[in-house]
Amino acid sequence: ALLPLALEGTSVGMTKATQALAKVAITTNPEIAFPGQRMLEIVRPIIKLLKIEHTALENFEALMALTNLASIGESVRKRILKEDGFSSIEQYMFEEHPMLRRAAVECMCNLVVQEEVMKYFTGENDRIKLLVLLCGENDELLIKATLGTLAVLSSLQADLEYIKDLNLEDEERKRLNNLIQDNRIICEKILDVKPFTEIFKQLCACNNPDLQFRTFYIIRNIVKSNKELAIRIVETELMDILFAIKEIKVDRLVNEKNRKIASDIVELCLKYGLIQRNKDHTIQEEDETTTTN
């Protein structure tokens, strides 16, 4: 009954009906509340609720609803993109209102799962820079969502060692090569943000294991991308933290999952030959030299 009211009627009536739809999408599993085609049909009115002339609450609820909808599946994410949802959501990532900004990033985190969204971040723009800078804010929930977004964007959902030997069709091979190229562009963009090292040092050493894991995950993605980018990581103070994390055996300080991913990063750098094991099984950078009197 709400959907027709959200699509037709007076401006006030459509806004109220759409806000009610958004509340339902927030509080109830959208797959149950809006089965089948109806879930796609509510996307347009909810996106139209994202306007600066609407109240902060209306915008916030629209973003929360779209976050839930985007998590459902590809068809809904495609509809969000078709209805110009990307730009509508993105504008709130620049908001000074902390809850609106956080909700926008959380929504974007679910949207970037869609493969074609990566292209929005590989072009000549500062979208990756904004995400890295948001990681330096004081809002842990915002940082969590931002790191999640960067983690997805920097991930290459393919095992290159396995795929390179497969007999792929030309179109599939081309698609894979494009994904690899986009992945490297995004990883390089992350590293190109001037305060990247300082921001990620703080996150690597933070006492929030979830934020710490997401940070390590992004660093691992960058190192996996290619040797040249791995060199840039090795040249930073991040490696000192990773070496230290790898050796901490007290779970209340660093949990096993985080210790494992830090070790994975170190092992990747060892494989590249960027660092080496000493005789005492400690690790040093490849170009380090020691002198004795």
C-alpha positions as CSV (number, residue, x, y, z in Angstrom):
1,A,0.0,0.0,0.0
2,L,2.9,2.4,0.7
3,L,4.6,1.9,-2.7
4,P,1.9,3.6,-4.8
5,L,1.8,6.5,-2.3
6,A,5.5,6.9,-2.6
7,L,5.4,7.0,-6.4
8,E,2.3,9.3,-6.9
9,G,0.7,12.1,-5.0
10,T,1.6,15.3,-3.3
11,S,5.2,16.0,-2.5
12,V,4.6,15.8,1.2
13,G,2.6,12.6,0.8
14,M,5.3,10.9,-1.3
15,T,8.0,11.9,1.1
16,K,6.1,10.5,4.1
17,A,5.3,7.3,2.3
18,T,8.9,6.8,1.1
19,Q,10.2,7.5,4.6
20,A,7.8,4.8,5.9
21,L,9.2,2.4,3.2
22,A,12.7,3.2,4.3
23,K,11.9,2.5,7.9
24,V,10.5,-0.9,6.9
25,A,13.7,-1.7,4.9
26,I,15.8,-0.8,7.9
27,T,13.9,-2.7,10.5
28,T,12.9,-5.8,8.5
29,N,14.7,-8.1,6.2
30,P,14.0,-6.5,2.8
31,E,13.6,-9.9,1.2
32,I,10.7,-10.6,3.4
33,A,9.2,-7.1,3.5
34,F,9.6,-6.6,-0.3
35,P,9.6,-9.9,-2.1
36,G,10.5,-10.3,-5.7
37,Q,10.1,-7.3,-8.0
38,R,8.8,-5.0,-5.3
39,M,12.3,-4.8,-3.8
40,L,13.6,-3.3,-7.0
41,E,10.6,-0.9,-7.3
42,I,11.2,0.7,-3.9
43,V,14.8,1.7,-4.9
44,R,13.8,4.8,-7.0
45,P,11.6,6.5,-4.4
46,I,14.1,5.9,-1.6
47,I,16.9,7.4,-3.7
48,K,14.7,10.4,-4.4
49,L,14.5,10.9,-0.6
50,L,18.3,11.7,-0.7
51,K,18.0,15.4,-1.2
52,I,19.5,18.2,0.9
53,E,16.1,19.9,1.2
54,H,14.9,16.9,3.1
55,T,15.5,16.5,6.8
56,A,18.7,14.9,8.2
57,L,16.5,12.1,9.6
58,E,14.9,11.5,6.2
59,N,18.3,11.4,4.5
60,F,19.7,9.1,7.2
61,E,16.9,6.6,6.9
62,A,17.2,6.6,3.2
63,L,20.9,5.8,3.4
64,M,20.3,3.1,6.0
65,A,17.6,1.5,3.8
66,L,19.8,1.6,0.7
67,T,22.6,0.0,2.8
68,N,20.3,-2.9,3.6
69,L,19.0,-3.2,0.1
70,A,22.5,-3.1,-1.4
71,S,23.5,-6.1,0.8
72,I,20.7,-8.3,-0.7
73,G,22.2,-9.0,-4.1
74,E,23.4,-7.9,-7.6
75,S,20.0,-7.1,-9.1
76,V,19.3,-4.6,-6.3
77,R,22.7,-3.0,-6.6
78,K,22.3,-2.7,-10.3
79,R,19.0,-1.0,-9.8
80,I,20.6,1.4,-7.4
81,L,23.2,2.3,-10.0
82,K,20.7,2.6,-12.7
83,E,18.7,5.1,-10.7
84,D,21.9,7.3,-10.3
85,G,22.2,6.0,-6.7
86,F,26.0,6.2,-6.7
87,S,26.2,10.0,-7.0
88,S,23.2,10.4,-4.7
89,I,24.9,8.4,-2.0
90,E,28.4,9.7,-2.6
91,Q,27.4,13.3,-1.9
92,Y,26.7,12.5,1.7
93,M,30.3,11.1,2.2
94,F,31.3,14.8,2.2
95,E,28.7,15.7,4.8
96,E,29.8,17.3,8.0
97,H,27.0,15.6,9.9
98,P,28.8,12.5,11.3
99,M,25.8,10.2,11.1
100,L,25.0,11.0,7.5
101,R,28.6,10.7,6.5
102,R,29.0,7.4,8.3
103,A,25.7,6.0,6.8
104,A,26.8,7.1,3.3
105,V,30.1,5.2,3.6
106,E,28.4,2.1,5.0
107,C,26.1,2.2,2.0
108,M,29.0,2.6,-0.3
109,C,30.8,-0.3,1.3
110,N,27.9,-2.6,0.2
111,L,27.7,-1.0,-3.2
112,V,31.4,-1.4,-4.2
113,V,30.9,-5.2,-4.1
114,Q,29.4,-4.6,-7.6
115,E,32.2,-5.1,-10.1
116,E,31.3,-2.1,-12.3
117,V,31.5,0.3,-9.4
118,M,35.3,-0.1,-9.3
119,K,35.4,2.1,-12.4
120,Y,34.1,5.0,-10.4
121,F,37.3,4.8,-8.4
122,T,40.0,4.1,-11.0
123,G,39.5,7.3,-13.0
124,E,41.0,10.8,-12.5
125,N,39.3,11.7,-9.3
126,D,40.0,11.9,-5.5
127,R,37.5,9.2,-4.4
128,I,40.2,6.9,-3.0
129,K,42.0,9.8,-1.4
130,L,38.8,10.7,0.4
131,L,38.4,7.2,1.7
132,V,42.0,7.1,3.0
133,L,41.6,10.5,4.7
134,L,38.3,9.3,6.3
135,C,40.4,6.5,7.9
136,G,42.1,9.2,9.9
137,E,38.9,10.4,11.6
138,N,38.0,9.8,15.2
139,D,34.7,7.9,14.5
140,E,35.5,4.2,14.8
141,L,32.3,3.1,13.0
142,L,33.1,5.5,10.2
143,I,36.6,4.1,10.0
144,K,35.3,0.5,10.0
145,A,33.0,1.2,7.1
146,T,35.8,3.1,5.2
147,L,38.3,0.4,5.7
148,G,35.7,-2.1,4.6
149,T,35.2,-0.1,1.4
150,L,38.9,0.1,0.7
151,A,39.3,-3.6,1.5
152,V,36.7,-4.5,-1.2
153,L,38.1,-2.1,-3.7
154,S,41.7,-3.3,-3.2
155,S,40.8,-7.0,-3.4
156,L,41.3,-9.0,-6.5
157,Q,38.7,-11.7,-6.3
158,A,40.8,-14.2,-8.2
159,D,43.7,-16.5,-7.7
160,L,46.2,-15.3,-10.3
161,E,48.5,-18.3,-9.9
162,Y,45.5,-20.6,-10.7
163,I,43.9,-18.5,-13.4
164,K,46.9,-17.7,-15.5
165,D,47.1,-21.4,-16.6
166,L,43.4,-21.7,-17.4
167,N,42.2,-21.8,-21.0
168,L,39.9,-18.8,-20.8
169,E,37.8,-17.4,-23.7
170,D,39.1,-14.1,-25.1
171,E,36.4,-12.1,-23.5
172,E,37.0,-13.7,-20.1
173,R,40.7,-13.2,-20.4
174,K,40.1,-9.5,-21.3
175,R,37.8,-9.1,-18.4
176,L,40.3,-10.6,-16.0
177,N,43.1,-8.4,-17.4
178,N,40.9,-5.3,-16.9
179,L,40.2,-6.4,-13.3
180,I,43.9,-6.9,-12.6
181,Q,44.7,-3.4,-14.1
182,D,41.9,-1.7,-12.1
183,N,43.1,-3.5,-8.9
184,R,46.6,-2.1,-9.4
185,I,45.4,1.4,-10.1
186,I,43.4,1.4,-6.9
187,C,46.2,0.0,-4.8
188,E,48.5,2.6,-6.2
189,K,46.0,5.4,-5.5
190,I,45.9,4.3,-1.9
191,L,49.6,4.5,-1.6
192,D,49.7,7.9,-3.4
193,V,47.7,9.6,-0.6
194,K,50.3,11.6,1.2
195,P,49.2,10.7,4.8
196,F,48.6,7.1,4.0
197,T,51.5,5.7,6.0
198,E,50.8,7.8,9.1
199,I,47.1,7.0,9.1
200,F,47.7,3.3,8.5
201,K,50.5,3.2,11.2
202,Q,48.0,4.4,13.7
203,L,45.4,1.8,12.6
204,C,48.0,-1.0,12.6
205,A,48.9,-0.3,16.2
206,C,45.3,0.5,17.4
207,N,43.7,-1.6,20.1
208,N,40.5,-2.4,18.0
209,P,41.2,-5.8,16.5
210,D,38.5,-5.4,13.9
211,L,40.0,-2.1,12.6
212,Q,43.4,-3.6,12.8
213,F,42.4,-6.7,10.7
214,R,40.8,-4.5,8.0
215,T,44.0,-2.4,7.9
216,F,46.2,-5.5,7.5
217,Y,43.8,-6.9,4.9
218,I,44.2,-3.7,2.7
219,I,48.0,-3.8,3.1
220,R,48.1,-7.5,2.1
221,N,46.0,-6.6,-1.0
222,I,48.5,-3.9,-1.9
223,V,51.5,-6.2,-1.4
224,K,49.8,-9.0,-3.4
225,S,49.0,-6.6,-6.3
226,N,52.6,-6.6,-7.5
227,K,56.2,-6.3,-6.4
228,E,56.5,-2.6,-7.2
229,L,53.8,-1.7,-4.8
230,A,55.1,-4.2,-2.3
231,I,58.4,-2.3,-2.4
232,R,56.6,0.9,-1.5
233,I,55.1,-0.8,1.6
234,V,58.5,-2.3,2.6
235,E,60.0,1.2,2.5
236,T,57.6,2.5,5.1
237,E,57.5,2.2,8.9
238,L,54.5,-0.1,8.4
239,M,56.9,-3.0,8.1
240,D,58.4,-2.4,11.5
241,I,54.9,-2.7,13.0
242,L,54.1,-5.8,11.0
243,F,57.3,-7.5,12.2
244,A,56.4,-6.6,15.8
245,I,52.7,-7.8,15.4
246,K,53.9,-11.0,13.9
247,E,56.0,-11.8,17.0
248,I,53.4,-10.9,19.7
249,K,52.1,-14.1,21.1
250,V,49.8,-12.6,23.8
251,D,46.2,-12.9,22.5
252,R,44.9,-10.0,24.6
253,L,47.4,-7.7,22.7
254,V,47.0,-9.2,19.2
255,N,44.6,-12.0,18.3
256,E,45.5,-15.0,16.2
257,K,43.7,-13.8,13.1
258,N,45.6,-10.5,13.0
259,R,48.9,-12.2,13.8
260,K,48.3,-14.5,10.9
261,I,47.5,-11.8,8.3
262,A,50.6,-9.8,9.5
263,S,52.6,-13.0,9.0
264,D,51.1,-13.4,5.5
265,I,52.3,-9.9,4.5
266,V,55.8,-10.6,5.7
267,E,55.8,-13.9,3.9
268,L,54.8,-12.3,0.6
269,C,57.6,-9.8,1.0
270,L,60.0,-12.7,1.6
271,K,58.8,-14.3,-1.6
272,Y,59.4,-11.2,-3.5
273,G,63.0,-11.1,-2.1
274,L,62.4,-7.7,-0.5
275,I,63.3,-8.9,2.9
276,Q,65.4,-11.8,4.1
277,R,65.7,-14.1,7.1
278,N,68.8,-13.8,9.2
279,K,70.5,-16.9,10.6
280,D,68.7,-16.3,13.9
281,H,65.4,-16.5,12.0
282,T,64.8,-12.8,12.5
283,I,63.9,-10.8,9.4
284,Q,65.5,-7.7,7.9
285,E,65.0,-5.6,4.8
286,E,67.0,-6.9,1.8
287,D,69.1,-3.8,1.4
288,E,70.0,-3.4,5.0
289,T,73.7,-3.8,5.9
290,T,75.5,-4.1,9.2
291,T,78.9,-3.0,10.0
292,T,81.3,-4.3,12.7
293,N,84.2,-2.6,14.2
